[in-house]
Amino acid sequence: MSVRARVLAYLVVLTMAALTIAGITAYGIERSRIDATIVDGLALRTEAFIELAEAPDPTTGEPYASSEDLMREAMIRVVASPTESAVAHVGTVARFVPSYPQRLRLEDDPDFLRIADEHAADRVVVHEAVTDMADYRFAAVPIVEPDGDTVAVFTIATNRGALVKNLSETFQIYALVALLALAMIGVIAWTTVGRMLRPISVLEGKARHISEHDLAERIPVSGQDDLARLSRTVNAMLDRLERAFADQRRLLDDASHELRTPLAIMRTNLELIEPRDPEEVLRMQSDLLDEVDMMSRLVDDLVTLAKSDRPEFVLRESVALGELTSTTFARAQALGDRDWHLDAEGDATLLVDAQRITQAWLQLAANAVKFSAPGSTVGLGSRVLRHEIHLWVRDQGRGIAPADQERVLERFHRVDPETEGTGLGLPIASAIAIAHGGRLAVQSRLGEGSTFTLVLPRNGDAT
């Protein structure tokens, strides 16, 4: 099932359940109310008859002369209806009934009269009686002559079955209306859900087209709802995928280009070697080992760059910035004969990968030694600013031309092709800074020197 069909099914089922529960509950409450109303009404009318029998005859002011006078007066006072009536009867024979034509005809149901005669009592008791004609609730009181003889029974009854049937018919109409409403809700919901989910269909089609044709294309975003946020998230994912594919292609191109030269040199040397000349073999061995070392270093650098986008590339821990600065400075002094200066030590506790930061910092120091003269000044230091941490290395080397300052962070780019190296040192340092949420800044002037700064965000501060 599609999402649209599932949502519609859930909505219809929940609505149907709500309507069913509401209908059953209302039916049960109304049925209980009917029973309570019947019992209260019968009790009230029976008490009124008992009071009438104990009171004097309203026409003479004297006690009733006979039971027939009492029954006649009682029937005059009964307000009958199609569902309620009364009867004065002897056994199963009716003596007096109300004069209303549209009334419940108790006299036509001998089975009921017999049951009522059997349950007559001089107090108010509501009984149940079910016959072929109706489902009754009734109260029966014996009519006694002045001499004490019981001559008849006064019974007042309500056709509960008719009232319940009317209630059932009402709720049958409710059920029909509920079904019509459910159908209408289904139609409206199908249309509305379709409109709501249409952006998802557009998003799915656009994403499929992008994945099959062009990763540079993006999904149009409109509005500020959940689907708009989903579109932005998918676009961000496509950005990462496009960068990853671009990096992969560039890495393959650069690696094939850089590895092709040493492999060609090794192949040529192996083809030209004279195996019977021990000195040439030893010289060739040394050259080949140098080429292997260079290729191993190149492969290690490429692996480092390939891992720089992974979450596990940086393992953060609490590090004292001052101690990190002094330790790195001590290790940097072994890189070359320079006039080393510790410019400053920042005071803070950071959440960084100390090994990666030291690796990047020492790479900057190694570059400073490579491009500066022996005995020249190389400075290293750290500083804590309001929102950033600066870790720098400065030198008095040859400097970098403005046109090359942006390209020095590109893989395999070398300002001086004659200088030994793979051209991956600065890109690795930049990747480490980016993995920490920062960047590598370059300031340089030709003939005066350069300053490379690892700019890290202060939000990595643990204090």
N, C-alpha and C positions, 0 to 999 in steps of 0.2 A: 504494500500500500504506500502511496505517496504521502508526504507530510500533510498535504492539503486534505487527503481522505482521512488520515488518522486524526487530525485536529477536528474535522467535521464529525467523525464517529464519536470521539470523546465528548464533544460539545452536545451532540444529540443524546447520547447515553446519559450524561449528567443531567441535562434538562428533563429527560423522560423520568429519571429517578426522582428528581426534585418534584415534578408534577405528580408522580404516583404517590410519593410519601405524603405530600400535602393533601392530595385527594383522600387517601385512606385515613389520614389523621382527622381531617374535617368530617368525613363520613362517620367515623367512630364517635367523635364528639357530638355531632348532631343526633346520632342514634341514641346516645346516652341521654341527651337533653330531652328527646321525645319521650323516653321511658320515664324520666323524672317528672316531666310535665303531666303525663298520663296519671301517674300515681298520685301526684299532688291534687290534680283536678278531681279524680275519683274520691279521694279522701275528703276533700272539701265539700263535694255534693252529698256524699253519704252523711257527713256530720250535719249538713243543712236539713236533710230528711229526718234524722233522729231528733233534731231540735223542733222541726215542724210537728212530729208525732207527739212530743211532750208538751207542746204549746196548745192553747185552746183553739177551737174552730174560729177562724177570722170572721165568718159570716154570723155566728151566734154569740161568740164570746164565751161559750161553754165548751167542755171537752167534746171531742168528736163523738157523735151519736153512734156511728158505726165505722167499721174499717173501710167500707166503700167510700164514705165521705173523705177519709184520710187519703186513700189512693187517688181519688178524683182531684183533690187539692194538690197532691204531690205532682200529678201529671201536668196540671195547669202550669206549675212553676218550672218544669223541666224545659231547658232550652236545647232542643235536639239538633243534630246536624248529620250529614252523610256518614260521619265517622263516629258519632256518639249519640247514644239514646238511653232510654230507660223503659222498664216494663214492670208492671205489677202482675204477678202470675201465681197460679196455684198449680204446683207441679210443672207440667209442660204446657199448661193452658194459660194463655194471656188473658187477663181481666181488663186491664187498662193500659193504654199506650199514649204517647204524646200525639197531638193533632197535626204536627208538622208533616207535610207530604214527602219532602226530601230529607229523609232521616234514615238512620241505621235501623233496619227492621229486625229487631231481636225476636219478635214473636214468630218469625218464619224459620227459626232455627231451634227445633225441639231438643236437639242434643245439648245446645248451650243452656236452655232453660232447665233441663234436668240437672246439669252440673251446678248451675247457680242455686237451684233449690237445695242441693246437697251441701253447699258451702255457706248457707245463710248463717249469719252470726249477729248478735246484738251489739257488736262493736265494729269499728272500722278496720276491715282487713281486705287488702287488694289481692286478688287471685289471678291466675292465668288459666286460660281455657282455649284449646285449639280444636276446632271442628272442621268439617268439610267446607263450611262457608267462610270462616274467618279465624283470625288469631286474635282472641279477646284478652283485655284486662278488665276486671269487673270487681264490684263490691256488692254483696247481697245482704239485706237486713230483713228479718222476719217482721210481718205485720200482725200484731196481737190485738184481739178483741178486749174490751174492758173486763170481761170475765176471765181473761188469761189464756184463752185459746188462740193458737197460731192459725190464722186462716189464709195467709198468702205471704208472698215474698216480694219485697221491693228491690229490684236489681237495676243498677246503672252500669253501663259498659262502654268501652271504647274499642273500636276496631284498630288495634295496633298494626295489624298486617297492612291495612290500607295506608296508614301514615308512613310506615317503613317503605311501602311500595312507591309512594309519592317521593320519598327521599331518594330511593334508588333511581327513579326516573330522572330526578334532578341531577344526580351524579353521573347518570349515563350521558346526559347533555354535557356535563362538565368533561367527561372523558372524550366525547366527540370534539368539543372545543379545544381540549388539550392536544388531541391528535392533529387538528388543523393548525394550531399554534406551533406544534412541533415541526410540522411540514414547512410552515412558513419560516420558522427559525432555521431549518436546514437549508432552505433556498437562500435566505439572506446570508447565512454563515458561509455557504459555499462560495457565494460571490465575494463577500467581504474578505474571507481568508485567502481567496485567490488573488485579490488585489494586494493584500498584505504580503503575500509570498512572491508576488511577481518580481520584486527586486532580487530575491534569492535566485530565481530562474535566470534573470539577466546576469547576476553575478556568476552563476555556475557556467552559463554559456560563454561569458567573456573570459573567465578563468581557463576554460577548456581551449578557447581560441588562442589565448596567450601562451599556454603551455605547449600547444602544437605548432605555433608559428613564430611568435616574437616575444621574448621576455622583456623587451624594452617597453612594450605597451602596458598601460595601466587601466584599472577599473575606475570609471567615473564615480565620484562621490557626491551625493546630494543629501542635505538634511543633517540632523544631529542625533538620530535615533540609533538603536542597536545595529541595524543593518548598515548604517553609515560607518559606525565604528568597526564593524566586521570588514567592510570594504577597505578601510584604512589599514586594518591589520593585514589583510591579504596583500595590499599594495606594499606594505613594509616587508612582508615575507618575500614578495617578488623582487624587491630591491636587494635583499640579502642574497637571494638565489642568483640574480644577475651579477652581483659583485663576486659571488663565489665562482660562478662559471667563468667570468672574465679573469679572475685571479688564477683559476686552474689553467685556462688557455695560455695566459701570460707566463705562468710558471713552466708549463710544458715547452713553450717556445723558447723561453730564456734558458731553461735547463738543457734543451737539445742544442741550443747555440753554444752555450758555455762548455758543455761536455764534449762537443764535437772536436774542438781544437786539441785538447790533451789526448783524446783517443786517437786522433790522426797522428799526433807526434809519437805516441807510443807505438802505433802500427808501423810508422816509417822507421823508427829506430830498431824495431824488432826485425824488419825486413832487411835492413842494412848491416845488422850486427855480424861480425865475423866470429863465429863460435870458437875458432882455433886461436884467437888472440885473447889471452887471459886479461890483459890490461884493458882492452876494449870492452870485454864482458863486464869487468868490474865497474868501468866508467858508465856503461849503459845501465847496469843495475842501479847505480846511484841516481841517474837521471830518471829512470822509470819509477823509482821509489818516491822521488820528488813529485812526479806527476800524479802518482797514486795518492800521496798525502794531500796535494792540492784538490784532487777530486773528492777525497773523503771529507775535507773541510767544506767544500762546496755542497756536497750532499747533506752534511750536518746542518749547514746554514739553511738550505732549502727545506729540510724537515722542520726546523725551528719556525720558519715563516709559515709553513703549511699548518702548523699547530696553533698559530697565534690567534685564530678566530674561535678556537674551542674554549668552552668554559673552564676546563681543567688546566688550561695553559697558565693561569695565574692562581696560585694558592696563597691567599692572604693570611697574614698573621700580624700581631702587634710588634712593631719595631720602633726603637728609639732613633729618631732622625740623627741626633748628634753622634751616637755610636756607629750608625750606618755610614755617616760621612767620614769619620776618622778611620774606620776599617777600610773603606774603599780607597781613601787617599794613601794609606800605607801600602796597599796592594798595587796602586797605580805607579808608585815610585819605582817599581821594579821593571816597568815597561821601557824605560830608556833614560839616557843621560840628559836630564833636563833640570832647569831650575824650578823645582816644584814648590808651589805655594798653596797653603790651605786658606782660602779666602774667607770663609765664614762657615759656622756650624749652626744650623737651625735647631730650635728646641721644641720638639713635639713628639708625640707618640702616634705612629701611622699604622694603618691597616693596609699593608702592601705585601707583595711577594718579594722578600728581601733578596733572594737569589736572582730573580729576573731583573730587579732594579740594579743590583750590583753588576750583572752581566751587561746591561745597557750602558751604565755609567763607565765601566772599564772599556767598553767598545769606543765610547767617545774619547776617553783618554788615549787609547791606542791610536786613534785617528789623529789626535793632536800631536802625538810623537811622530807619526809617519810623515806629517806634512809641515813639520817645523825643524829648525836647525838644532844640532846638539848645543846644549848650554843655554838655549832660549827659555823663556819663562812659560810654564804651563800652570794655570791655576785651576783649582777644584773647590767647590763649595756648595752650600745649601742655604736656603732662606725660606722662612715661613711668612707668607702674606695673608691677607684677609680671607681670600677664597682659593688660593693656590699654594702649592709647594714647588719651589724652583730648585733643581739640581743641575749644576752647570759645570762645563769644562771649557776653559779659554786657552788660546795659544797665541803665539806671535809668528805663525807660519805664513805661508804665501797668500792665504786668503782665497776667497771664492768670488768669481765674477757674479754680478746681480742676475745675469741670464741663467747661470747654473745653480743658483741657490735653491730654486724650486725643484730642480731635477736631481739634486744629490740624494734625495730620499727615494728615488726610483730604484728598482732592483737592477743590479748589474751596471748601473751608470757610474762611470769613473771620470772625474774631471781631467785627470792625467792618465791616459791609457797606458803609459809606460810604467806607472806605479804598480807595484806588486799588490795583489788582492783580488777578491772576487766581486767587489762592488755590492756586497750584501750586508756589510756592517751597519751602516746607517739605517737601511730599511728594517733590520732586526731591532735596533734601538727604538725606532719609531713605532714598530709593531708592539713592543713591550709597553711603551707609553700609552698607546691607544688601548691596549688590553686593560690598563688601569684607569681608563676613562680620561686620559690626558693627550698630550701631543709632544712632538719634538720641534722646538723652535730653533731657527738658524739666524745668526747675525754675523756678517763677515764683510770685510773690506780688503780689496786686493792690496797685497804688500804689507798689511798691518796685522792680519790674523783673523781668527774666527772664534765665536762663542756658540757652543751647542748647549741647549737647555732642555732638560726633561721637565715639562710643565705638568704637574699632577694636580687633580682637584682636591680641595681641602676636605671634601666630604668623606675622604678616606681616612680622616683624622679620627683616631679612637678616643681622644680626650674631649 
